[in-house]
Amino acid sequence: MLPKFDSVFSIDCVIFGFDAGELKILLIERNEEPYKDELALPGYIVEQDESIDDAAERILYELTGLRDLHMQQFHTFGEVNRHPQGRVITVAYYALIRINGQKELRPVTQFAKKAFWHPVNDLPKLAFDHSEIFNTGFNKIRRRLHYQPIAFELLPEKFTLTQLQSLYEAVLSKKLDKRNFRKKMLSYGFLKELDEKQKGVSYRAAKLYKFDKRKYGKIFQGELTLA
């Protein structure tokens, strides 16, 4: 009879959102040891009778109250001493969502005191190796920004060019020339100008645009060059 393997896997979720001109990451305050009362990415242990993908959905829901997100695996972290209780291999998932319109964050388990959005440019030290997991996920979306239209997953359905530029600057962590950025973005042909302007603003209302996914798929296969 073959021996039975014992393995412990966990899931950690790197969920990005964009709100009020800031790129944010979803964090929890832990309510159990180790690292009780410290901040961490939403994550927990995979049950023996569930798949990795099912565990990711369950864990994110239990720790934050969020459901039905399109999450993708992006890396596995397996350093021997990454968990103080023994060998735990974690599979990291990431997602990009529009914060506006999301329901209130509310853990449904006692393992987390609260869940909240935190700006990525002011991130505190996180529990376990979660700072490394976050950085790996952040670098992943930075690379994807150059060849996939992921920015539009974070923006409202209707947005201004200023909002679009602010998002690119937040992800890339650098300022972009306004004139050059707008010229290049409009030249690609996948932004649809609407016969609408911003409402309820105290400054001059800007034009609104929508992302044309069908046109993007037809005409675009290269990199988004913004420099």
Protein Blocks (a to p, Z undefined) as FASTA:
>chain_A
ZZdddddddddddddddeehiacddddddfbdehihiacdddddddfkbcfklmmmmmmm
mmnopahiacddfbdcfbfklpfnbccddddddddddfehpacdddfbfkbfbdcdddfk
lcccdehjllmmmmmmmmmmmmmmmmpckllmmmcfbdcfklmmmmmmmmnopacdfklm
mmmmmmnopaccdfbdcehiabdcdddddddfklmmmmpcbdcdfZZ
